[in-house]
């Protein structure tokens, strides 16, 4: 299969840019190279430490541990929803490790919507970039699943638990 996504209306749309070429730093300030995950599915999740969905860190860690051979979970801290991620990168990392044993990749704090939307979230939310669909990030712990070749599979809102069959059946 090529970098085309089949759409229900019979059109093939090629993404305008490769997800794997986009840049982001990890939570320690070093470049996180997305191309290193080519060949695995990627679950992008905008995370927050003071949210009603924060306990999903447990499920995200379980998902990452169980499917590590074919899936990487990437947590992207964001403070845009109810100011529920006010900490520094160091505080976020400490919180996640101490309270949830998180060892999946975490990034620097970013914006997932608005004027300063990170390029990864521009790609995830804009059909012209991802070739599949437009979406908007509604709240913390929204999940975007991408396939092994960097094609968007689907989006899952915050209420979808990480170990939900909606997600695991796609792995």
TORLUMGU-882505 format. One record per residue (C-alpha): residue number from 0; x, z, y; residue in one letter. Coordinates in steps of 0.5 Angstrom, whole numbers, plus 500, padded with zeros to 3 digits. Layout:
NUM; X; Z; Y; a
...
//
This chain:
0; 500; 500; 500; x
1; 502; 499; 507; x
2; 502; 503; 513; x
3; 494; 500; 514; x
4; 488; 505; 513; x
5; 482; 502; 511; x
6; 476; 503; 515; x
7; 469; 503; 513; x
8; 467; 498; 517; x
9; 472; 493; 514; x
10; 477; 493; 519; x
11; 485; 495; 517; x
12; 488; 498; 523; x
13; 495; 499; 523; x
14; 498; 505; 527; x
15; 501; 504; 533; x
16; 507; 509; 532; x
17; 510; 512; 526; x
18; 509; 520; 525; x
19; 516; 520; 522; x
20; 519; 518; 529; x
21; 516; 523; 533; x
22; 520; 529; 535; x
23; 519; 537; 535; x
24; 523; 543; 535; x
25; 522; 548; 530; x
26; 521; 556; 532; x
27; 528; 557; 533; x
28; 529; 551; 538; x
29; 532; 546; 533; x
30; 529; 539; 531; x
31; 524; 539; 526; x
32; 525; 532; 523; x
33; 519; 530; 520; x
34; 522; 524; 516; x
35; 525; 529; 512; x
36; 518; 530; 509; x
37; 516; 523; 507; x
38; 514; 523; 500; x
39; 510; 529; 501; x
40; 503; 530; 504; x
41; 503; 534; 511; x
42; 498; 539; 513; x
43; 499; 540; 521; x
44; 495; 547; 523; x
45; 495; 549; 530; x
46; 496; 557; 529; x
47; 495; 563; 533; x
48; 496; 571; 532; x
49; 490; 574; 535; x
50; 485; 570; 533; x
51; 479; 571; 528; x
52; 482; 566; 523; x
53; 489; 569; 523; x
54; 488; 571; 516; x
55; 488; 564; 514; x
56; 496; 565; 514; x
57; 495; 568; 507; x
58; 491; 562; 505; x
59; 496; 557; 508; x
60; 502; 561; 505; x
61; 499; 561; 498; x
62; 497; 553; 499; x
63; 504; 552; 501; x
64; 507; 556; 495; x
65; 503; 553; 490; x
66; 503; 545; 492; x
67; 510; 546; 495; x
68; 513; 540; 491; x
69; 508; 535; 494; x
70; 506; 539; 500; x
71; 509; 542; 507; x
72; 505; 546; 511; x
73; 507; 546; 518; x
74; 504; 551; 523; x
75; 504; 549; 531; x
76; 503; 555; 535; x
77; 498; 554; 541; x
78; 496; 559; 546; x
79; 490; 554; 549; x
80; 484; 557; 545; x
81; 482; 564; 548; x
82; 490; 566; 550; x
83; 490; 568; 543; x
84; 498; 566; 542; x
85; 501; 570; 548; x
86; 507; 571; 544; x
87; 514; 568; 545; x
88; 517; 564; 539; x
89; 521; 570; 536; x
90; 515; 575; 537; x
91; 511; 569; 533; x
92; 516; 568; 528; x
93; 517; 576; 527; x
94; 509; 577; 526; x
95; 508; 571; 521; x
96; 514; 573; 517; x
97; 512; 581; 517; x
98; 504; 581; 516; x
99; 504; 574; 512; x
100; 510; 573; 509; x
101; 510; 566; 512; x
102; 516; 561; 510; x
103; 513; 555; 511; x
104; 516; 551; 517; x
105; 513; 553; 524; x
106; 514; 550; 531; x
107; 515; 551; 538; x
108; 509; 553; 542; x
109; 506; 547; 544; x
110; 499; 544; 547; x
111; 494; 541; 542; x
112; 490; 538; 548; x
113; 490; 536; 555; x
114; 495; 534; 560; x
115; 501; 536; 556; x
116; 498; 535; 549; x
117; 504; 534; 545; x
118; 506; 527; 542; x
119; 504; 530; 535; x
120; 497; 532; 537; x
121; 496; 525; 541; x
122; 498; 522; 534; x
123; 493; 526; 530; x
124; 487; 525; 535; x
125; 488; 518; 537; x
126; 485; 512; 533; x
127; 490; 508; 537; x
128; 496; 512; 535; x
129; 494; 514; 528; x
130; 490; 508; 526; x
131; 484; 512; 523; x
132; 480; 516; 527; x
133; 479; 520; 534; x
134; 478; 527; 534; x
135; 479; 533; 538; x
136; 482; 540; 537; x
137; 476; 545; 537; x
138; 480; 551; 536; x
139; 485; 555; 533; x
140; 487; 553; 525; x
141; 484; 546; 525; x
142; 488; 542; 520; x
143; 490; 535; 520; x
144; 492; 532; 513; x
145; 497; 527; 513; x
146; 499; 523; 506; x
147; 506; 521; 504; x
148; 507; 515; 508; x
149; 505; 518; 514; x
150; 498; 516; 514; x
151; 492; 521; 517; x
152; 487; 523; 511; x
153; 483; 527; 514; x
154; 481; 533; 519; x
155; 478; 540; 517; x
156; 476; 545; 522; x
157; 477; 552; 523; x
158; 472; 554; 518; x
159; 475; 550; 512; x
160; 480; 555; 509; x
161; 486; 553; 507; x
162; 485; 553; 499; x
163; 478; 550; 500; x
164; 477; 545; 495; x
165; 476; 540; 501; x
166; 483; 540; 502; x
167; 486; 542; 495; x
168; 482; 536; 492; x
169; 486; 531; 496; x
170; 493; 534; 494; x
//
